């Protein structure tokens, strides 16, 4: 199984809403006592076994809008079919802190997922979306690239909930 958390690399983006995918897979790695410390296919990767199931956990280094470049290369490198993957990312169209799993579908408004769909030619890739909501008084790019505040109590628990959901999906 290939788990891909979407986000932007670098300390500047570490706690932004757009990095919810990175944060969720980081929490998963922490729960597993592992680290994504190998660079393969323009991604930080951890190759491990979870309940005897080979699992690759990846964080693309291509920046959000070019995530498809890394995902397509990872799929080829590991010989993974779309149904053997899970893409994890933020979603402004969902209420803050909510999770939504879909086994397939359009990319919606998310540029990272749009790039994945465009470069893989597939919409049948399972995805877990983490709601971050939206503040219409702030330009969208500024909102998703702003840091999550400590008092945004709905967002922070969603990171651990997402990691636990991913772990359940791996175990299926």
C-alpha positions in Angstrom: 0.0 0.0 0.0 1.2 3.5 -0.8 0.1 6.3 1.6 0.8 9.8 0.3 0.3 12.9 2.4 0.2 16.1 0.4 1.8 19.3 1.5 4.7 21.8 0.9 8.2 21.0 2.0 10.1 23.3 4.3 9.8 24.8 7.7 7.9 27.8 6.3 4.9 25.6 5.5 5.2 23.1 8.3 2.1 24.2 10.3 -0.1 25.5 7.5 -3.5 24.3 6.7 -2.2 23.2 3.3 0.1 20.7 5.1 -2.6 18.7 6.8 -1.7 15.7 4.6 2.0 15.9 5.7 0.9 16.3 9.4 -1.4 13.3 9.2 1.3 11.0 7.8 3.9 12.4 10.2 1.5 11.5 13.1 1.1 8.0 11.5 4.9 7.6 11.3 5.2 8.7 14.9 2.5 6.1 15.9 4.5 3.4 14.0 7.9 4.6 15.5 9.2 5.2 12.0 10.6 8.1 9.9 10.3 9.1 6.2 14.0 9.7 5.7 14.8 8.2 2.2 14.4 10.4 -0.9 12.8 8.4 -3.7 10.8 9.8 -6.7 11.0 13.4 -5.3 9.4 12.4 -2.0 10.5 11.6 1.5 9.7 7.9 1.9 9.4 5.3 4.7 9.2 1.7 3.5 7.9 -0.5 6.3 5.5 -3.3 7.2 2.3 -2.8 9.0 0.7 -6.0 10.2 2.8 -7.9 7.7 1.6 -5.7 4.9 4.3 -3.8 2.9 3.5 -0.1 3.3 5.2 2.9 1.7 4.5 6.3 3.4 5.5 9.3 1.3 5.6 13.1 1.4 6.2 14.6 -2.0 8.8 17.3 -2.2 7.5 18.8 -5.4 5.3 21.3 -3.7 1.5 20.9 -3.6 0.6 22.0 -7.1 3.0 19.5 -8.7 2.2 16.5 -6.4 1.2 14.4 -9.4 4.9 14.3 -10.6 6.0 12.5 -7.4 2.8 10.3 -7.1 3.1 9.1 -10.7 6.8 8.2 -10.2 6.0 6.5 -6.9 3.3 4.4 -8.5 5.7 3.3 -11.2 8.6 2.7 -8.9 6.6 0.5 -6.5 4.2 -1.0 -9.0 1.2 0.2 -7.1 -2.3 0.3 -8.6 -4.6 3.3 -7.9 -6.8 1.2 -5.6 -3.7 0.3 -3.5 -3.1 3.9 -2.6 -4.4 6.5 -0.2 -3.9 10.3 -0.8 -4.3 12.5 2.3 -4.9 16.2 1.9 -6.6 19.4 3.2 -10.0 20.5 1.9 -11.5 23.9 2.2 -14.9 22.6 1.2 -15.3 20.6 4.4 -15.9 21.9 7.9 -12.8 22.3 10.0 -11.7 19.1 11.6 -14.0 16.8 9.6 -12.7 13.8 7.7 -14.1 12.4 4.4 -13.0 9.3 2.7 -13.8 8.6 -0.9 -12.6 5.6 -2.9 -12.7 7.6 -6.1 -14.0 10.9 -7.6 -13.0 14.2 -9.1 -10.2 16.3 -7.7 -12.7 19.0 -6.7 -11.1 22.4 -6.0 -7.7 21.0 -4.7 -4.8 21.8 -7.0 -2.6 19.0 -5.7 -5.2 16.4 -6.3 -6.0 18.0 -9.7 -2.4 17.5 -10.7 -2.4 13.9 -9.5 -5.5 13.2 -11.6 -4.1 15.0 -14.6 -0.7 13.2 -14.5 -1.9 9.7 -13.6 -5.1 9.9 -15.8 -6.9 8.3 -12.9 -9.9 9.3 -10.7 -10.1 5.9 -9.0 -7.5 6.8 -6.3 -8.8 6.6 -2.8 -8.4 9.8 -0.8 -8.9 11.1 2.7 -9.7 14.7 2.9 -9.2 16.7 6.1 -11.5 19.7 6.4 -9.9 23.1 7.1 -12.9 25.3 6.2 -12.4 28.7 4.6 -12.3 32.3 5.6 -13.8 34.3 2.8 -12.4 37.5 4.2 -8.9 36.3 3.3 -7.6 35.4 -0.1 -7.7 31.6 -0.5 -3.9 31.2 -1.0 -3.2 33.3 2.1 -5.7 31.2 4.1 -4.4 27.8 3.2 -0.8 28.9 3.5 -1.3 30.5 7.0 -0.3 28.7 10.1 -2.9 26.7 12.1 -3.4 28.5 15.4 -3.2 26.6 18.7 -6.8 27.6 19.5 -8.2 26.0 16.3 -9.3 23.0 18.4 -11.1 21.3 15.6 -8.1 21.1 13.3 -5.5 19.7 15.6 -7.4 16.6 16.7 -8.2 15.8 13.1 -4.5 15.1 12.4 -4.5 12.2 14.9 -8.0 11.0 13.8 -6.7 11.0 10.2 -3.6 9.0 11.2 -5.8 6.4 13.0 -8.1 6.2 10.0 -5.0 5.6 7.7 -3.8 2.8 10.0 -7.2 1.2 9.8 -7.1 1.4 6.0 -3.7 -0.3 5.9 -5.0 -3.1 8.2 -8.0 -3.9 5.9 
